[in-house]
Amino acid sequence: MKIIITGANRGIGLSLTNLYLKQGHQVYAICRSDNNLLSLNNDNLEIINNCDVCDEQNIQKIADYFSDIKIDLLINNAGILRDETLGALNVKSINDQFQTNALAPLLVTQSLLDSMIDQTTLSKVVFITSRMGSITDNTSGGRYGYRMSKVALNIAAKSMSVDLKANNVAVAIIHPGLVGTDMIGGQGNLTPDEAAQKINKRIEGLTLDNTGTFWYSNGDVLPW
């Protein structure tokens, strides 16, 4: 398979990159910095460096780069986490999370549709989200910008699953679990490598019959 992973230079993105390289797939790693990626030293790895997916020029750069490449799997993994509390809301922080977590994945996917739509073979798009984007599951409050951005991502991904089903493109919306990445200070119940393995299982089971499902990486279906 030919696989694109955004935010590939650390955390879950790096673990997914390494996992798919070990499986023998061609991986295109999109990142703002190639630190940690160069050490993988694999002929099946191509690094698209200095590529901030929040920049419209970089979105076009991605579209141009893959204009003649058929992509089997796109994993929208890049994301940021900030903290806002009621009474101390930071508008820039909230906007940054919307841009990175919700709008950028939508635009990246749109830019690559011509490289993914193929009526003869199934292509897959994965959005790495969070159960913090579940309205039903929210019992602790707070994290306004992050929660709002992930709700927006989830509904965009759901719409995309409907719009692309006829084009033989399946969409998965996956909460990886509480993963010990730098984004959350290294504390979690799963390592990035363990999360990557679980995400891979959900991707392997993704079909047009279950497209648009909001999954926990362990296989549970999460409430919206």
Secondary structure as UniProt FT lines:
FT   STRAND          2..6
FT   TURN            8..9
FT   HELIX           11..22
FT   TURN            23..24
FT   STRAND          26..30
FT   TURN            35..37
FT   HELIX           38..40
FT   TURN            43..44
FT   STRAND          45..48
FT   TURN            53..54
FT   HELIX           56..65
FT   TURN            66..68
FT   STRAND          73..76
FT   TURN            86..87
FT   HELIX           91..97
FT   HELIX           98..103
FT   HELIX           104..111
FT   HELIX           113..116
FT   TURN            119..120
FT   STRAND          123..128
FT   HELIX           131..133
FT   TURN            136..137
FT   HELIX           144..164
FT   HELIX           165..167
FT   STRAND          169..175
FT   HELIX           182..184
FT   TURN            185..186
FT   HELIX           192..204
FT   TURN            211..212
FT   STRAND          213..216
FT   TURN            217..218
//
